[in-house]
Amino acid sequence: MKKTMPAKKAEATNAPSEFEFKDVTYVVQSKKKLPLALLEAIEEDRGEIQIVRAIVGQEQWAAFKASDPTIEDFEEFAALVSEAAGFGDTGN
């Protein structure tokens, strides 16, 4: 799982961030370019799956689900999505 563009650099340039999971490259928009559906999912406390799906979009969510993921896979994927979106732990 190699990150191809760090989230901080992507956020600074307003560019999408990419990461790989199970040999598939996923692209996540910078924070300000994420869909309004993400804020709605957070505000309505719809849960982690809905939030991750809102970040990656329907097409990439379908690609993730096609990998027949386990709960452990989802947890790892969610952490990568969060980091790519600029919501990950910055270590501060």
N, CA and C atoms as an extended XYZ file, in Angstrom:
276
Properties=species:S:1:pos:R:3:atomname:S:1:resname:S:1:resid:I:1 pbc="F F F"
N         0.827       -1.172        0.000 N   MET     1
C         0.000        0.000        0.000 CA  MET     1
C         0.874        1.239        0.000 C   MET     1
N         1.120        1.757       -1.152 N   LYS     2
C         2.010        2.878       -1.329 CA  LYS     2
C         1.190        4.125       -1.621 C   LYS     2
N         1.447        5.186       -0.861 N   LYS     3
C         0.815        6.455       -1.174 CA  LYS     3
C         1.580        7.101       -2.305 C   LYS     3
N         0.868        7.572       -3.316 N   THR     4
C         1.548        8.178       -4.446 CA  THR     4
C         1.604        9.692       -4.346 C   THR     4
N         0.748       10.290       -3.524 N   MET     5
C         0.809       11.725       -3.296 CA  MET     5
C         0.354       12.009       -1.877 C   MET     5
N         1.252       12.467       -1.016 N   PRO     6
C         0.876       12.713        0.372 CA  PRO     6
C        -0.277       13.701        0.496 C   PRO     6
N        -1.132       13.464        1.473 N   ALA     7
C        -2.322       14.287        1.659 CA  ALA     7
C        -1.976       15.745        1.924 C   ALA     7
N        -0.936       16.004        2.719 N   LYS     8
C        -0.577       17.396        3.019 CA  LYS     8
C        -0.197       18.143        1.746 C   LYS     8
N         0.599       17.506        0.883 N   LYS     9
C         0.985       18.150       -0.373 CA  LYS     9
C        -0.243       18.348       -1.254 C   LYS     9
N        -1.096       17.354       -1.302 N   ALA    10
C        -2.312       17.454       -2.110 CA  ALA    10
C        -3.192       18.588       -1.613 C   ALA    10
N        -3.330       18.692       -0.280 N   GLU    11
C        -4.163       19.751        0.283 CA  GLU    11
C        -3.574       21.121       -0.033 C   GLU    11
N        -2.264       21.256        0.064 N   ALA    12
C        -1.608       22.533       -0.205 CA  ALA    12
C        -1.800       22.966       -1.651 C   ALA    12
N        -1.854       22.015       -2.558 N   THR    13
C        -2.025       22.338       -3.973 CA  THR    13
C        -3.468       22.180       -4.435 C   THR    13
N        -4.351       21.786       -3.517 N   ASN    14
C        -5.764       21.552       -3.821 CA  ASN    14
C        -5.931       20.426       -4.845 C   ASN    14
N        -4.950       19.528       -4.872 N   ALA    15
C        -4.961       18.415       -5.828 CA  ALA    15
C        -5.481       17.152       -5.151 C   ALA    15
N        -5.986       16.221       -5.936 N   PRO    16
C        -6.406       14.937       -5.363 CA  PRO    16
C        -5.215       14.179       -4.781 C   PRO    16
N        -5.501       13.304       -3.848 N   SER    17
C        -4.487       12.440       -3.255 CA  SER    17
C        -4.794       11.018       -3.696 C   SER    17
N        -3.753       10.212       -3.868 N   GLU    18
C        -3.935        8.829       -4.305 CA  GLU    18
C        -3.322        7.870       -3.304 C   GLU    18
N        -3.895        6.673       -3.235 N   PHE    19
C        -3.309        5.594       -2.453 CA  PHE    19
C        -3.676        4.279       -3.117 C   PHE    19
N        -2.917        3.253       -2.798 N   GLU    20
C        -3.196        1.926       -3.338 CA  GLU    20
C        -3.689        1.017       -2.227 C   GLU    20
N        -4.656        0.183       -2.579 N   PHE    21
C        -5.173       -0.818       -1.658 CA  PHE    21
C        -5.505       -2.049       -2.480 C   PHE    21
N        -4.879       -3.163       -2.156 N   LYS    22
C        -5.085       -4.417       -2.878 CA  LYS    22
C        -4.917       -4.236       -4.388 C   LYS    22
N        -3.825       -3.592       -4.757 N   ASP    23
C        -3.446       -3.396       -6.161 CA  ASP    23
C        -4.399       -2.520       -6.967 C   ASP    23
N        -5.239       -1.744       -6.296 N   VAL    24
C        -6.123       -0.795       -6.968 CA  VAL    24
C        -5.740        0.596       -6.476 C   VAL    24
N        -5.615        1.540       -7.389 N   THR    25
C        -5.313        2.922       -7.018 CA  THR    25
C        -6.616        3.673       -6.829 C   THR    25
N        -6.734        4.319       -5.683 N   TYR    26
C        -7.910        5.119       -5.349 CA  TYR    26
C        -7.508        6.589       -5.342 C   TYR    26
N        -8.404        7.453       -5.777 N   VAL    27
C        -8.157        8.886       -5.813 CA  VAL    27
C        -9.175        9.561       -4.903 C   VAL    27
N        -8.666       10.414       -4.019 N   VAL    28
C        -9.517       11.148       -3.084 CA  VAL    28
C        -9.290       12.637       -3.314 C   VAL    28
N       -10.362       13.363       -3.473 N   GLN    29
C       -10.264       14.802       -3.681 CA  GLN    29
C        -9.722       15.489       -2.426 C   GLN    29
N        -9.157       16.683       -2.601 N   SER    30
C        -8.691       17.445       -1.446 CA  SER    30
C        -9.904       17.822       -0.591 C   SER    30
N        -9.651       18.151        0.666 N   LYS    31
C       -10.740       18.421        1.625 CA  LYS    31
C       -11.817       19.342        1.070 C   LYS    31
N       -11.408       20.445        0.517 N   LYS    32
C       -12.372       21.447        0.047 CA  LYS    32
C       -13.139       21.004       -1.189 C   LYS    32
N       -12.675       19.967       -1.862 N   LYS    33
C       -13.332       19.479       -3.081 CA  LYS    33
C       -14.203       18.245       -2.828 C   LYS    33
N       -14.231       17.786       -1.578 N   LEU    34
C       -15.057       16.615       -1.255 CA  LEU    34
C       -16.534       16.982       -1.371 C   LEU    34
N       -17.392       16.022       -1.655 N   PRO    35
C       -18.814       16.317       -1.872 CA  PRO    35
C       -19.533       16.731       -0.583 C   PRO    35
N       -20.562       17.520       -0.758 N   LEU    36
C       -21.388       17.946        0.361 CA  LEU    36
C       -21.990       16.747        1.087 C   LEU    36
N       -22.196       15.656        0.373 N   ALA    37
C       -22.736       14.432        0.985 CA  ALA    37
C       -21.888       13.975        2.164 C   ALA    37
N       -20.590       14.275        2.130 N   LEU    38
C       -19.716       13.919        3.248 CA  LEU    38
C       -20.110       14.678        4.503 C   LEU    38
N       -20.301       15.980        4.388 N   LEU    39
C       -20.711       16.770        5.554 CA  LEU    39
C       -22.067       16.310        6.081 C   LEU    39
N       -22.961       15.982        5.171 N   GLU    40
C       -24.271       15.490        5.590 CA  GLU    40
C       -24.140       14.173        6.351 C   GLU    40
N       -23.303       13.272        5.855 N   ALA    41
C       -23.104       11.980        6.518 CA  ALA    41
C       -22.516       12.176        7.915 C   ALA    41
N       -21.569       13.098        8.032 N   ILE    42
C       -20.962       13.377        9.341 CA  ILE    42
C       -21.983       14.010       10.272 C   ILE    42
N       -22.673       15.036        9.778 N   GLU    43
C       -23.627       15.768       10.600 CA  GLU    43
C       -24.791       14.882       11.055 C   GLU    43
N       -25.212       13.976       10.195 N   GLU    44
C       -26.326       13.091       10.522 CA  GLU    44
C       -25.855       11.830       11.232 C   GLU    44
N       -24.562       11.758       11.531 N   ASP    45
C       -23.956       10.641       12.259 CA  ASP    45
C       -24.358        9.299       11.649 C   ASP    45
N       -24.160        9.204       10.323 N   ARG    46
C       -24.563        7.999        9.589 CA  ARG    46
C       -23.609        6.834        9.764 C   ARG    46
N       -22.435        7.077       10.315 N   GLY    47
C       -21.506        5.987       10.554 CA  GLY    47
C       -20.350        5.982        9.578 C   GLY    47
N       -19.342        5.201        9.944 N   GLU    48
C       -18.082        5.191        9.210 CA  GLU    48
C       -18.218        4.712        7.772 C   GLU    48
N       -19.035        3.712        7.533 N   ILE    49
C       -19.184        3.207        6.167 CA  ILE    49
C       -19.753        4.289        5.252 C   ILE    49
N       -20.778        4.977        5.699 N   GLN    50
C       -21.383        6.037        4.885 CA  GLN    50
C       -20.401        7.171        4.634 C   GLN    50
N       -19.590        7.487        5.633 N   ILE    51
C       -18.611        8.563        5.487 CA  ILE    51
C       -17.540        8.171        4.477 C   ILE    51
N       -17.005        6.969        4.599 N   VAL    52
C       -15.981        6.508        3.654 CA  VAL    52
C       -16.560        6.446        2.239 C   VAL    52
N       -17.768        5.941        2.105 N   ARG    53
C       -18.410        5.872        0.789 CA  ARG    53
C       -18.585        7.266        0.185 C   ARG    53
N       -18.949        8.242        1.015 N   ALA    54
C       -19.108        9.616        0.529 CA  ALA    54
C       -17.778       10.191        0.060 C   ALA    54
N       -16.698        9.846        0.730 N   ILE    55
C       -15.380       10.360        0.340 CA  ILE    55
C       -14.914        9.755       -0.974 C   ILE    55
N       -15.033        8.445       -1.130 N   VAL    56
C       -14.484        7.802       -2.336 CA  VAL    56
C       -15.437        7.810       -3.521 C   VAL    56
N       -16.727        7.983       -3.280 N   GLY    57
C       -17.700        7.993       -4.370 CA  GLY    57
C       -18.161        6.587       -4.727 C   GLY    57
N       -19.261        6.515       -5.435 N   GLN    58
C       -19.902        5.238       -5.741 CA  GLN    58
C       -19.026        4.295       -6.569 C   GLN    58
N       -18.335        4.822       -7.572 N   GLU    59
C       -17.535        3.965       -8.454 CA  GLU    59
C       -16.372        3.316       -7.693 C   GLU    59
N       -15.660        4.111       -6.901 N   GLN    60
C       -14.533        3.557       -6.150 CA  GLN    60
C       -15.019        2.672       -5.003 C   GLN    60
N       -16.174        3.003       -4.431 N   TRP    61
C       -16.747        2.155       -3.379 CA  TRP    61
C       -17.082        0.780       -3.967 C   TRP    61
N       -17.629        0.770       -5.178 N   ALA    62
C       -17.951       -0.497       -5.847 CA  ALA    62
C       -16.680       -1.305       -6.094 C   ALA    62
N       -15.591       -0.631       -6.470 N   ALA    63
C       -14.314       -1.334       -6.690 CA  ALA    63
C       -13.819       -1.944       -5.378 C   ALA    63
N       -13.940       -1.206       -4.289 N   PHE    64
C       -13.531       -1.732       -2.982 CA  PHE    64
C       -14.374       -2.945       -2.615 C   PHE    64
N       -15.677       -2.844       -2.761 N   LYS    65
C       -16.563       -3.953       -2.406 CA  LYS    65
C       -16.336       -5.169       -3.299 C   LYS    65
N       -15.917       -4.940       -4.536 N   ALA    66
C       -15.649       -6.050       -5.455 CA  ALA    66
C       -14.453       -6.887       -4.997 C   ALA    66
N       -13.639       -6.337       -4.096 N   SER    67
C       -12.486       -7.079       -3.578 CA  SER    67
C       -12.892       -8.063       -2.481 C   SER    67
N       -14.195       -8.161       -2.213 N   ASP    68
C       -14.719       -9.049       -1.177 CA  ASP    68
C       -14.025       -8.788        0.167 C   ASP    68
N       -14.108       -7.523        0.638 N   PRO    69
C       -13.354       -7.138        1.831 CA  PRO    69
C       -13.907       -7.735        3.128 C   PRO    69
N       -13.001       -7.903        4.056 N   THR    70
C       -13.372       -8.297        5.423 CA  THR    70
C       -13.530       -7.029        6.252 C   THR    70
N       -13.957       -7.178        7.486 N   ILE    71
C       -14.040       -6.027        8.386 CA  ILE    71
C       -12.645       -5.443        8.595 C   ILE    71
N       -11.652       -6.308        8.733 N   GLU    72
C       -10.275       -5.840        8.891 CA  GLU    72
C        -9.831       -5.044        7.657 C   GLU    72
N       -10.190       -5.521        6.463 N   ASP    73
C        -9.873       -4.793        5.233 CA  ASP    73
C       -10.527       -3.411        5.256 C   ASP    73
N       -11.788       -3.365        5.666 N   PHE    74
C       -12.486       -2.077        5.716 CA  PHE    74
C       -11.787       -1.118        6.664 C   PHE    74
N       -11.371       -1.609        7.813 N   GLU    75
C       -10.694       -0.743        8.782 CA  GLU    75
C        -9.413       -0.156        8.188 C   GLU    75
N        -8.655       -0.981        7.483 N   GLU    76
C        -7.421       -0.514        6.848 CA  GLU    76
C        -7.744        0.475        5.719 C   GLU    76
N        -8.731        0.130        4.907 N   PHE    77
C        -9.148        0.999        3.806 CA  PHE    77
C        -9.630        2.345        4.347 C   PHE    77
N       -10.449        2.321        5.380 N   ALA    78
C       -10.979        3.552        5.970 CA  ALA    78
C        -9.855        4.449        6.481 C   ALA    78
N        -8.832        3.855        7.092 N   ALA    79
C        -7.698        4.637        7.585 CA  ALA    79
C        -6.952        5.297        6.420 C   ALA    79
N        -6.778        4.565        5.328 N   LEU    80
C        -6.106        5.125        4.146 CA  LEU    80
C        -6.940        6.234        3.511 C   LEU    80
N        -8.247        6.038        3.440 N   VAL    81
C        -9.142        7.053        2.884 CA  VAL    81
C        -9.073        8.314        3.737 C   VAL    81
N        -9.155        8.149        5.046 N   SER    82
C        -9.111        9.272        5.962 CA  SER    82
C        -7.809       10.060        5.829 C   SER    82
N        -6.715        9.328        5.756 N   GLU    83
C        -5.412        9.985        5.596 CA  GLU    83
C        -5.319       10.714        4.270 C   GLU    83
N        -5.771       10.066        3.193 N   ALA    84
C        -5.720       10.683        1.867 CA  ALA    84
C        -6.590       11.931        1.797 C   ALA    84
N        -7.691       11.936        2.537 N   ALA    85
C        -8.595       13.091        2.546 CA  ALA    85
C        -8.098       14.204        3.453 C   ALA    85
N        -7.032       13.915        4.192 N   GLY    86
C        -6.481       14.936        5.092 CA  GLY    86
C        -7.092       14.912        6.466 C   GLY    86
N        -7.816       13.826        6.795 N   PHE    87
C        -8.433       13.705        8.108 CA  PHE    87
C        -7.667       12.775        9.032 C   PHE    87
N        -6.592       12.176        8.525 N   GLY    88
C        -5.820       11.217        9.315 CA  GLY    88
C        -5.073       11.861       10.456 C   GLY    88
N        -4.510       11.021       11.319 N   ASP    89
C        -3.721       11.486       12.445 CA  ASP    89
C        -2.447       12.132       11.945 C   ASP    89
N        -2.236       13.370       12.316 N   THR    90
C        -1.042       14.081       11.876 CA  THR    90
C         0.109       13.900       12.832 C   THR    90
N        -0.119       13.227       13.936 N   GLY    91
C         0.941       12.995       14.900 CA  GLY    91
C         1.115       14.123       15.893 C   GLY    91
N         0.254       15.126       15.825 N   ASN    92
C         0.333       16.256       16.777 CA  ASN    92
C        -0.357       15.932       18.052 C   ASN    92
